[in-house]
Each structure stands twice: as C-alpha cells, then as structure tokens.
Amino acid sequence: MHTYLWIIQQAILFFPLLAFFITIPYMLYNYHKYGSIIAIRTLFIYSFVLYLLCAFFLVILPLPDKSKVAMMTSSRVQLIPFTFIKDIIKEAKHLHGISIILHNKAIYQFLFNILMLIPFGMFLHYYFACNLKRTILFSFLLSLFFELTQLTGLYFIYPRPYRLFDVDDLMINTLGGILGYFIMNKLKVLLPSREEIDEKSINDSVKVSVLRRITSISIDIFIYIVLITFINIFINNKIINYIILIIYFVIIPTINNKTLGMSFVNIKYDVANKRMLRIFLRQVIICLYYIELPKIIFYLFNILNINGSIKIILFILALIILFIVYLISIIKFLLKKDLFYDKFLKVNILS
C-alpha cells in the first residue's frame, strides 16, 4: 500500500508537466471550437489526465535496476485464464479465519486490478458518451497497452520484462471498466450532461468575453515575435521589421476581416460600410497608438534642446501622462467599453 501511495504522489508531482503538453492544448482546441472555456470541462479533462498518469505509473513503478532484471529467470507471460482463483486459494491455505480475506495478497491484487479501470469506465460513459460495447473495447485496449508495456520491458528499455504479462489482468481490468460504466450510469443523474456542457460552451461563445479578446491579442503578439525573431536570424533590418508589422497587423486584418489570433478564437470585425477602409484605419491607429507613440515621445525628448533638469522633469511628466492614458484604455477594455478608435470608426468585434 505504501508503494502505491508513493507512486500516486509521484504522478501528482509530474502532472503539471503532463498537463502542459496534453490538457492545455486540448483546452485551447475546445476554446477554438466553442469560443469559451467551461470550468467543469477543464476539471474533467484535468482529472482524466491525472487518472491515466496515476494508472500508468502504478503499472511501471517502482523501476528496478537493469542488472537485476537481466538476472531474472521468472516467467514472462501467464496465458491460462482464471489462474488468479488458484492464487487466492493458494494464499488462503497459509491463513486462518478472517485473515484469509484480510491478509490474502492475491485478493488485494484482484481488487486492485478491478479498481484501476473503474474510473476509466466512468469517464468513458459520462464524458466521452461511450456505450457499453465501446467501454468494453477501450477498457480492454487500455489494459492491453499496460500489459504490453510490461511485456516489452518498458518498451525495451530493460533487457526483459520485470513484471508478468497476465491474461487474467486483461480480463479483470476490463471487468473494472464495465463496473465503472454501470456505476456512472447511476451517478450521471447528479451531474450535468455532456450536451448541457456543450450547450453552455456554445452559449458563452456568443459573447465576446475579455478573455477571448486577450487570448486573440496574445496569440497575435506571440506569432509576430516568432516571425520577427526568425527573420532577424537571417536579416537584421528595422525596415523589414516594420514591413512585417504592417503586413501582419494591418494588411492581413484588412483583407481577412480578422487577425490570425482572432481566427483562432472565432471572432471578427463587424463594420456597417466601407469595411476595408475602416479596418485599415483602425489597425493603423492601433499600431501608432500602442507601438509608435512611446517611440515618438522618446525621440522628441532626445532632440529637445533644453536644460537637463527641466528636460528630465518634462520627460517624467510625459511618461506619467502616457501611463494614465494607457491605463484608462486598459480599464475601458476590461469593462468591455469601446475605445476611442472603435467609437470613431464604428467598428465592433463579434463572434
């Protein structure tokens, strides 16, 4: 039991890394598909990944020493069905009274193999909407994956298997998945259905939330930085950088009615008339306002020919004013209020 608890602890420690590579891309996919992220959906996916990680670690850990594995002479496979019953009876011969159950290692092994796939059957039935046949198939395939992992010595990292490939494990694991299916069949009335979760995602996607806007902006900035970094490896030229800036943030949105980041979260510009002109002017103003304005201020103070102390005071004052102006813009953005360029050009952002 101590070994199992240690393995689960290791799984929890490794989970954030796995979550980054599996769960987060999956959530981004759902955000792209539905235009929203639902907390309960995130909870189910996170818990499902954590469960699979724990189950896999329970199968492969603790890892033995390679030299000791090379010296092993025990059987590699057990292909006779229901051998676990003989093991339970064999263990019981050395025990008496209630100890036949409480201290029978074969019984604990049997129960462990059932319990390990009960959550899998529950997830398949509830979240992935699998029927009984699919649940049986996928439970068997997951168990087979675990057994092949053991048979191959952790994919040939070890010179031979250090755990037994057991046909009984395939049967018992699959039984666990089936039990999980029927358990969730009774419990699912207490939980929102998958259809309700999807409907809420779609309803939320109609609203262009602040998170959605921030996500699109972050993606655009990330793509632009990657482009500039890659190009600067071969050509380090400010003019080229400005050309990329204009193409990405001005030309593409003007023609496509949205940036690449906006495409990812399924939002676009809504303009009554003169669409291309209004979007073009909007993107130009944004580039000047957020990117070029600070540069212009720095340039003006560099060429300004006045007393040093006064110059510093004026410069600090200009920075304070600029900070306040940007702060007001950020607050209005977070409050979902139109900024001056959107009001002036009558440009809205819709799903």
C-alpha beads as a LAMMPS data file, in Angstrom:
LAMMPS data file: protein, C-alpha beads

351 atoms
350 bonds

1 atom types
1 bond types

-500.0 500.0 xlo xhi
-500.0 500.0 ylo yhi
-500.0 500.0 zlo zhi

Masses

1 110.0

Atoms # bond

1 1 1 0.000 0.000 0.000
2 1 1 2.863 2.360 0.847
3 1 1 4.352 1.696 -2.610
4 1 1 1.043 2.515 -4.328
5 1 1 0.663 5.768 -2.374
6 1 1 4.236 6.750 -3.258
7 1 1 3.519 6.106 -6.948
8 1 1 0.374 8.262 -6.857
9 1 1 2.391 11.015 -5.151
10 1 1 4.950 10.878 -7.973
11 1 1 2.129 11.098 -10.515
12 1 1 0.782 14.247 -8.847
13 1 1 4.277 15.779 -8.894
14 1 1 4.667 15.037 -12.623
15 1 1 1.103 16.062 -13.502
16 1 1 1.692 19.803 -14.151
17 1 1 4.228 18.935 -16.857
18 1 1 1.881 16.443 -18.488
19 1 1 -0.994 18.922 -18.177
20 1 1 1.016 21.459 -20.153
21 1 1 1.617 19.063 -23.051
22 1 1 -1.792 17.366 -23.139
23 1 1 -4.522 19.180 -21.239
24 1 1 -3.705 22.778 -22.183
25 1 1 -3.584 22.102 -25.957
26 1 1 -6.857 20.201 -25.596
27 1 1 -8.453 23.159 -23.800
28 1 1 -7.154 25.521 -26.497
29 1 1 -8.740 23.247 -29.087
30 1 1 -12.054 23.436 -27.221
31 1 1 -11.672 27.211 -26.896
32 1 1 -11.178 27.409 -30.643
33 1 1 -14.146 25.107 -31.238
34 1 1 -16.625 26.671 -28.787
35 1 1 -15.121 30.106 -28.125
36 1 1 -15.231 29.586 -24.352
37 1 1 -13.653 27.548 -21.581
38 1 1 -16.030 25.927 -19.100
39 1 1 -14.645 25.215 -15.625
40 1 1 -16.346 21.827 -15.302
41 1 1 -14.968 20.716 -18.697
42 1 1 -11.478 21.727 -17.572
43 1 1 -11.964 19.820 -14.308
44 1 1 -12.977 16.625 -16.130
45 1 1 -10.077 16.744 -18.577
46 1 1 -7.538 17.519 -15.825
47 1 1 -8.834 14.710 -13.629
48 1 1 -8.889 12.280 -16.576
49 1 1 -5.243 13.031 -17.436
50 1 1 -4.249 12.733 -13.769
51 1 1 -6.047 9.376 -13.505
52 1 1 -4.287 7.992 -16.612
53 1 1 -0.935 9.187 -15.314
54 1 1 -1.507 7.525 -11.929
55 1 1 -2.626 4.278 -13.592
56 1 1 0.413 4.217 -15.883
57 1 1 2.788 4.891 -13.000
58 1 1 1.165 2.116 -10.990
59 1 1 1.930 -0.245 -13.877
60 1 1 5.605 0.667 -14.376
61 1 1 6.813 1.766 -10.925
62 1 1 8.918 1.168 -8.947
63 1 1 11.613 0.855 -11.616
64 1 1 14.104 -1.913 -10.813
65 1 1 17.839 -1.977 -11.515
66 1 1 18.689 -3.131 -15.048
67 1 1 21.344 -5.573 -13.874
68 1 1 18.871 -7.259 -11.517
69 1 1 16.287 -7.523 -14.295
70 1 1 18.872 -9.147 -16.587
71 1 1 19.407 -11.855 -13.981
72 1 1 15.686 -12.635 -13.566
73 1 1 14.524 -16.128 -14.586
74 1 1 10.821 -15.866 -13.694
75 1 1 8.045 -16.396 -16.256
76 1 1 7.367 -13.620 -18.738
77 1 1 3.753 -14.456 -19.568
78 1 1 0.774 -16.162 -17.937
79 1 1 -1.787 -17.223 -20.540
80 1 1 -4.065 -19.534 -18.528
81 1 1 -7.382 -17.779 -17.675
82 1 1 -8.668 -17.681 -14.083
83 1 1 -5.280 -18.518 -12.569
84 1 1 -5.986 -15.751 -10.056
85 1 1 -8.567 -18.043 -8.388
86 1 1 -5.854 -20.677 -7.793
87 1 1 -3.599 -17.930 -6.399
88 1 1 -6.305 -16.810 -3.962
89 1 1 -6.852 -20.425 -2.786
90 1 1 -3.101 -21.000 -2.530
91 1 1 -2.634 -17.902 -0.369
92 1 1 -5.628 -18.885 1.798
93 1 1 -4.017 -22.227 2.756
94 1 1 -1.449 -20.398 4.894
95 1 1 -4.059 -18.216 6.635
96 1 1 -6.827 -18.769 9.154
97 1 1 -10.182 -17.137 9.994
98 1 1 -10.748 -13.577 8.818
99 1 1 -7.073 -13.388 7.798
100 1 1 -7.985 -15.494 4.759
101 1 1 -9.584 -12.308 3.386
102 1 1 -7.751 -9.505 5.182
103 1 1 -4.218 -10.766 4.594
104 1 1 -4.632 -12.546 1.278
105 1 1 -2.308 -10.780 -1.195
106 1 1 -3.968 -12.449 -4.174
107 1 1 -7.338 -10.947 -3.199
108 1 1 -5.771 -7.489 -2.913
109 1 1 -4.171 -7.943 -6.340
110 1 1 -7.546 -8.965 -7.786
111 1 1 -9.315 -5.945 -6.242
112 1 1 -6.543 -3.590 -7.340
113 1 1 -6.850 -4.741 -10.971
114 1 1 -10.601 -4.111 -10.867
115 1 1 -10.335 -0.731 -9.142
116 1 1 -7.640 0.521 -11.517
117 1 1 -10.022 0.721 -14.503
118 1 1 -13.291 1.625 -12.751
119 1 1 -12.584 5.386 -13.192
120 1 1 -11.774 4.757 -16.869
121 1 1 -15.195 3.183 -17.441
122 1 1 -16.834 6.088 -15.604
123 1 1 -15.057 8.689 -17.746
124 1 1 -15.848 6.819 -20.975
125 1 1 -19.545 6.557 -20.177
126 1 1 -20.075 10.065 -18.789
127 1 1 -17.752 12.480 -20.562
128 1 1 -16.965 10.629 -23.800
129 1 1 -20.526 9.231 -24.157
130 1 1 -19.370 5.681 -24.913
131 1 1 -21.913 2.879 -24.919
132 1 1 -21.245 -0.440 -23.157
133 1 1 -19.635 -2.079 -26.216
134 1 1 -17.195 0.794 -26.706
135 1 1 -16.440 0.889 -22.979
136 1 1 -15.585 -2.840 -23.028
137 1 1 -13.397 -2.380 -26.135
138 1 1 -11.488 0.675 -24.861
139 1 1 -11.076 -0.822 -21.378
140 1 1 -9.598 -3.966 -22.927
141 1 1 -7.290 -1.901 -25.170
142 1 1 -6.043 0.195 -22.240
143 1 1 -5.381 -2.970 -20.241
144 1 1 -3.614 -4.489 -23.257
145 1 1 -1.471 -1.350 -23.529
146 1 1 -0.459 -1.741 -19.876
147 1 1 0.314 -5.454 -20.302
148 1 1 2.370 -4.849 -23.468
149 1 1 4.257 -2.123 -21.623
150 1 1 5.210 -4.745 -19.054
151 1 1 5.887 -7.490 -21.642
152 1 1 8.303 -5.281 -23.617
153 1 1 10.268 -4.363 -20.500
154 1 1 9.037 -0.757 -20.653
155 1 1 9.429 -0.584 -24.450
156 1 1 12.742 -2.468 -24.469
157 1 1 14.460 -0.134 -22.029
158 1 1 15.016 -3.252 -19.895
159 1 1 16.612 -6.443 -21.260
160 1 1 13.484 -8.451 -20.369
161 1 1 10.088 -7.966 -18.664
162 1 1 10.345 -7.205 -14.956
163 1 1 6.601 -7.788 -14.471
164 1 1 4.372 -10.606 -15.689
165 1 1 2.113 -10.334 -18.743
166 1 1 -1.041 -11.889 -17.307
167 1 1 -4.160 -12.754 -19.296
168 1 1 -6.138 -12.563 -16.032
169 1 1 -5.201 -8.891 -15.733
170 1 1 -6.757 -8.246 -19.148
171 1 1 -9.993 -9.862 -18.018
172 1 1 -10.109 -8.245 -14.571
173 1 1 -9.131 -4.769 -15.815
174 1 1 -11.842 -4.957 -18.472
175 1 1 -14.317 -6.010 -15.774
176 1 1 -13.301 -2.870 -13.853
177 1 1 -14.108 -0.709 -16.874
178 1 1 -17.514 -2.395 -17.161
179 1 1 -18.254 -1.796 -13.465
180 1 1 -17.241 1.857 -13.922
181 1 1 -19.742 2.124 -16.777
182 1 1 -22.628 0.854 -14.634
183 1 1 -21.589 2.928 -11.596
184 1 1 -21.622 6.097 -13.705
185 1 1 -24.958 5.027 -15.175
186 1 1 -26.410 5.577 -11.687
187 1 1 -24.350 8.664 -10.789
188 1 1 -24.715 10.673 -14.013
189 1 1 -28.168 11.951 -12.966
190 1 1 -26.351 14.027 -10.331
191 1 1 -24.073 15.672 -12.914
192 1 1 -24.697 17.981 -15.877
193 1 1 -24.917 16.036 -19.124
194 1 1 -22.290 16.370 -21.851
195 1 1 -24.966 18.029 -24.013
196 1 1 -25.575 20.638 -21.278
197 1 1 -21.835 21.341 -21.029
198 1 1 -21.584 21.740 -24.813
199 1 1 -24.681 23.960 -24.882
200 1 1 -23.224 26.199 -22.189
201 1 1 -19.968 26.418 -24.144
202 1 1 -21.843 27.447 -27.296
203 1 1 -23.990 29.984 -25.415
204 1 1 -20.926 31.520 -23.815
205 1 1 -19.189 31.659 -27.182
206 1 1 -21.813 34.116 -28.460
207 1 1 -20.442 36.687 -26.036
208 1 1 -17.053 38.100 -26.964
209 1 1 -15.529 37.995 -23.494
210 1 1 -12.478 39.898 -22.321
211 1 1 -10.636 36.576 -22.011
212 1 1 -11.390 35.870 -25.652
213 1 1 -10.059 39.270 -26.739
214 1 1 -6.938 38.879 -24.575
215 1 1 -6.352 35.388 -25.975
216 1 1 -6.511 36.639 -29.559
217 1 1 -4.168 39.559 -28.802
218 1 1 -1.698 37.248 -27.011
219 1 1 -1.652 34.841 -29.947
220 1 1 -1.064 37.695 -32.406
221 1 1 1.799 39.102 -30.346
222 1 1 3.332 35.633 -29.961
223 1 1 3.149 34.905 -33.713
224 1 1 4.606 38.336 -34.544
225 1 1 7.522 37.886 -32.105
226 1 1 8.272 34.422 -33.531
227 1 1 8.214 35.821 -37.088
228 1 1 10.475 38.748 -36.237
229 1 1 12.904 36.543 -34.301
230 1 1 13.118 34.033 -37.145
231 1 1 13.602 36.718 -39.820
232 1 1 16.197 38.591 -37.760
233 1 1 18.343 35.449 -37.676
234 1 1 18.919 35.969 -41.411
235 1 1 18.159 39.685 -41.913
236 1 1 18.521 42.179 -39.082
237 1 1 16.857 45.222 -40.563
238 1 1 14.390 47.669 -38.924
239 1 1 12.634 48.361 -42.216
240 1 1 11.940 44.639 -42.671
241 1 1 10.539 44.549 -39.120
242 1 1 8.162 47.423 -39.924
243 1 1 7.075 45.711 -43.138
244 1 1 6.240 42.513 -41.193
245 1 1 4.393 44.615 -38.602
246 1 1 2.284 46.330 -41.279
247 1 1 1.580 43.080 -43.152
248 1 1 0.568 41.151 -40.025
249 1 1 -1.353 43.776 -38.069
250 1 1 -2.706 45.956 -40.914
251 1 1 -2.827 44.231 -44.304
252 1 1 -3.998 40.749 -43.194
253 1 1 -6.852 42.027 -40.940
254 1 1 -7.949 44.497 -43.615
255 1 1 -8.254 41.761 -46.250
256 1 1 -9.370 38.901 -43.981
257 1 1 -11.648 40.876 -41.629
258 1 1 -9.706 39.421 -38.657
259 1 1 -6.203 38.711 -37.415
260 1 1 -4.817 35.176 -37.072
261 1 1 -5.361 35.380 -33.313
262 1 1 -8.981 36.381 -33.863
263 1 1 -9.406 33.436 -36.255
264 1 1 -8.251 31.075 -33.520
265 1 1 -10.966 32.211 -31.076
266 1 1 -13.583 32.627 -33.828
267 1 1 -14.189 36.377 -33.637
268 1 1 -14.172 39.015 -36.376
269 1 1 -14.700 42.708 -37.077
270 1 1 -18.223 43.950 -37.670
271 1 1 -18.377 47.094 -39.808
272 1 1 -21.526 48.605 -41.325
273 1 1 -19.978 50.035 -44.504
274 1 1 -16.597 50.787 -46.059
275 1 1 -15.283 47.738 -44.248
276 1 1 -11.760 47.622 -45.653
277 1 1 -11.141 51.346 -45.159
278 1 1 -12.411 51.372 -41.558
279 1 1 -10.492 48.261 -40.542
280 1 1 -7.364 49.573 -42.280
281 1 1 -7.571 52.881 -40.398
282 1 1 -8.297 51.065 -37.115
283 1 1 -5.219 48.863 -37.432
284 1 1 -3.019 51.833 -38.398
285 1 1 -4.247 53.835 -35.392
286 1 1 -3.631 50.872 -33.065
287 1 1 -0.060 50.451 -34.345
288 1 1 0.632 54.167 -33.951
289 1 1 -1.096 54.422 -30.559
290 1 1 0.399 51.380 -28.835
291 1 1 3.700 50.891 -30.648
292 1 1 4.878 54.151 -32.210
293 1 1 3.617 56.757 -29.710
294 1 1 6.147 55.818 -26.972
295 1 1 8.914 55.800 -29.597
296 1 1 7.870 59.258 -30.820
297 1 1 7.958 60.628 -27.258
298 1 1 11.428 59.200 -26.652
299 1 1 12.630 60.618 -29.974
300 1 1 11.255 64.109 -29.296
301 1 1 12.949 64.309 -25.916
302 1 1 16.225 63.138 -27.402
303 1 1 16.265 66.010 -29.912
304 1 1 14.763 68.561 -27.495
305 1 1 17.361 71.254 -26.768
306 1 1 16.510 72.484 -23.249
307 1 1 18.033 72.483 -19.765
308 1 1 18.867 68.983 -18.481
309 1 1 16.826 69.143 -15.234
310 1 1 13.756 70.595 -16.960
311 1 1 14.102 68.007 -19.699
312 1 1 14.072 65.161 -17.134
313 1 1 11.021 66.624 -15.337
314 1 1 9.130 67.046 -18.621
315 1 1 10.127 63.542 -19.676
316 1 1 8.853 62.012 -16.412
317 1 1 5.649 64.056 -16.708
318 1 1 5.146 62.789 -20.279
319 1 1 5.640 59.199 -19.116
320 1 1 3.072 59.675 -16.313
321 1 1 0.526 61.094 -18.789
322 1 1 1.211 58.250 -21.216
323 1 1 0.808 55.723 -18.392
324 1 1 -2.537 57.255 -17.365
325 1 1 -3.773 57.276 -20.976
326 1 1 -2.860 53.608 -21.430
327 1 1 -4.314 52.721 -18.025
328 1 1 -7.652 54.302 -18.998
329 1 1 -7.603 52.291 -22.233
330 1 1 -6.918 49.052 -20.327
331 1 1 -9.719 49.738 -17.822
332 1 1 -12.187 50.506 -20.614
333 1 1 -11.085 47.342 -22.406
334 1 1 -11.629 45.222 -19.284
335 1 1 -15.032 46.833 -18.754
336 1 1 -15.958 45.933 -22.361
337 1 1 -16.327 49.571 -23.347
338 1 1 -15.419 50.793 -26.842
339 1 1 -12.081 52.554 -27.141
340 1 1 -11.830 55.864 -28.970
341 1 1 -10.759 54.373 -32.317
342 1 1 -13.623 51.834 -32.288
343 1 1 -16.143 54.572 -31.487
344 1 1 -14.786 56.899 -34.134
345 1 1 -14.602 54.262 -36.877
346 1 1 -17.739 52.389 -35.741
347 1 1 -16.012 49.021 -35.603
348 1 1 -17.358 46.224 -33.399
349 1 1 -15.993 42.775 -32.642
350 1 1 -18.471 39.909 -32.848
351 1 1 -18.427 36.121 -32.623

Bonds

1 1 1 2
2 1 2 3
3 1 3 4
4 1 4 5
5 1 5 6
6 1 6 7
7 1 7 8
8 1 8 9
9 1 9 10
10 1 10 11
11 1 11 12
12 1 12 13
13 1 13 14
14 1 14 15
15 1 15 16
16 1 16 17
17 1 17 18
18 1 18 19
19 1 19 20
20 1 20 21
21 1 21 22
22 1 22 23
23 1 23 24
24 1 24 25
25 1 25 26
26 1 26 27
27 1 27 28
28 1 28 29
29 1 29 30
30 1 30 31
31 1 31 32
32 1 32 33
33 1 33 34
34 1 34 35
35 1 35 36
36 1 36 37
37 1 37 38
38 1 38 39
39 1 39 40
40 1 40 41
41 1 41 42
42 1 42 43
43 1 43 44
44 1 44 45
45 1 45 46
46 1 46 47
47 1 47 48
48 1 48 49
49 1 49 50
50 1 50 51
51 1 51 52
52 1 52 53
53 1 53 54
54 1 54 55
55 1 55 56
56 1 56 57
57 1 57 58
58 1 58 59
59 1 59 60
60 1 60 61
61 1 61 62
62 1 62 63
63 1 63 64
64 1 64 65
65 1 65 66
66 1 66 67
67 1 67 68
68 1 68 69
69 1 69 70
70 1 70 71
71 1 71 72
72 1 72 73
73 1 73 74
74 1 74 75
75 1 75 76
76 1 76 77
77 1 77 78
78 1 78 79
79 1 79 80
80 1 80 81
81 1 81 82
82 1 82 83
83 1 83 84
84 1 84 85
85 1 85 86
86 1 86 87
87 1 87 88
88 1 88 89
89 1 89 90
90 1 90 91
91 1 91 92
92 1 92 93
93 1 93 94
94 1 94 95
95 1 95 96
96 1 96 97
97 1 97 98
98 1 98 99
99 1 99 100
100 1 100 101
101 1 101 102
102 1 102 103
103 1 103 104
104 1 104 105
105 1 105 106
106 1 106 107
107 1 107 108
108 1 108 109
109 1 109 110
110 1 110 111
111 1 111 112
112 1 112 113
113 1 113 114
114 1 114 115
115 1 115 116
116 1 116 117
117 1 117 118
118 1 118 119
119 1 119 120
120 1 120 121
121 1 121 122
122 1 122 123
123 1 123 124
124 1 124 125
125 1 125 126
126 1 126 127
127 1 127 128
128 1 128 129
129 1 129 130
130 1 130 131
131 1 131 132
132 1 132 133
133 1 133 134
134 1 134 135
135 1 135 136
136 1 136 137
137 1 137 138
138 1 138 139
139 1 139 140
140 1 140 141
141 1 141 142
142 1 142 143
143 1 143 144
144 1 144 145
145 1 145 146
146 1 146 147
147 1 147 148
148 1 148 149
149 1 149 150
150 1 150 151
151 1 151 152
152 1 152 153
153 1 153 154
154 1 154 155
155 1 155 156
156 1 156 157
157 1 157 158
158 1 158 159
159 1 159 160
160 1 160 161
161 1 161 162
162 1 162 163
163 1 163 164
164 1 164 165
165 1 165 166
166 1 166 167
167 1 167 168
168 1 168 169
169 1 169 170
170 1 170 171
171 1 171 172
172 1 172 173
173 1 173 174
174 1 174 175
175 1 175 176
176 1 176 177
177 1 177 178
178 1 178 179
179 1 179 180
180 1 180 181
181 1 181 182
182 1 182 183
183 1 183 184
184 1 184 185
185 1 185 186
186 1 186 187
187 1 187 188
188 1 188 189
189 1 189 190
190 1 190 191
191 1 191 192
192 1 192 193
193 1 193 194
194 1 194 195
195 1 195 196
196 1 196 197
197 1 197 198
198 1 198 199
199 1 199 200
200 1 200 201
201 1 201 202
202 1 202 203
203 1 203 204
204 1 204 205
205 1 205 206
206 1 206 207
207 1 207 208
208 1 208 209
209 1 209 210
210 1 210 211
211 1 211 212
212 1 212 213
213 1 213 214
214 1 214 215
215 1 215 216
216 1 216 217
217 1 217 218
218 1 218 219
219 1 219 220
220 1 220 221
221 1 221 222
222 1 222 223
223 1 223 224
224 1 224 225
225 1 225 226
226 1 226 227
227 1 227 228
228 1 228 229
229 1 229 230
230 1 230 231
231 1 231 232
232 1 232 233
233 1 233 234
234 1 234 235
235 1 235 236
236 1 236 237
237 1 237 238
238 1 238 239
239 1 239 240
240 1 240 241
241 1 241 242
242 1 242 243
243 1 243 244
244 1 244 245
245 1 245 246
246 1 246 247
247 1 247 248
248 1 248 249
249 1 249 250
250 1 250 251
251 1 251 252
252 1 252 253
253 1 253 254
254 1 254 255
255 1 255 256
256 1 256 257
257 1 257 258
258 1 258 259
259 1 259 260
260 1 260 261
261 1 261 262
262 1 262 263
263 1 263 264
264 1 264 265
265 1 265 266
266 1 266 267
267 1 267 268
268 1 268 269
269 1 269 270
270 1 270 271
271 1 271 272
272 1 272 273
273 1 273 274
274 1 274 275
275 1 275 276
276 1 276 277
277 1 277 278
278 1 278 279
279 1 279 280
280 1 280 281
281 1 281 282
282 1 282 283
283 1 283 284
284 1 284 285
285 1 285 286
286 1 286 287
287 1 287 288
288 1 288 289
289 1 289 290
290 1 290 291
291 1 291 292
292 1 292 293
293 1 293 294
294 1 294 295
295 1 295 296
296 1 296 297
297 1 297 298
298 1 298 299
299 1 299 300
300 1 300 301
301 1 301 302
302 1 302 303
303 1 303 304
304 1 304 305
305 1 305 306
306 1 306 307
307 1 307 308
308 1 308 309
309 1 309 310
310 1 310 311
311 1 311 312
312 1 312 313
313 1 313 314
314 1 314 315
315 1 315 316
316 1 316 317
317 1 317 318
318 1 318 319
319 1 319 320
320 1 320 321
321 1 321 322
322 1 322 323
323 1 323 324
324 1 324 325
325 1 325 326
326 1 326 327
327 1 327 328
328 1 328 329
329 1 329 330
330 1 330 331
331 1 331 332
332 1 332 333
333 1 333 334
334 1 334 335
335 1 335 336
336 1 336 337
337 1 337 338
338 1 338 339
339 1 339 340
340 1 340 341
341 1 341 342
342 1 342 343
343 1 343 344
344 1 344 345
345 1 345 346
346 1 346 347
347 1 347 348
348 1 348 349
349 1 349 350
350 1 350 351
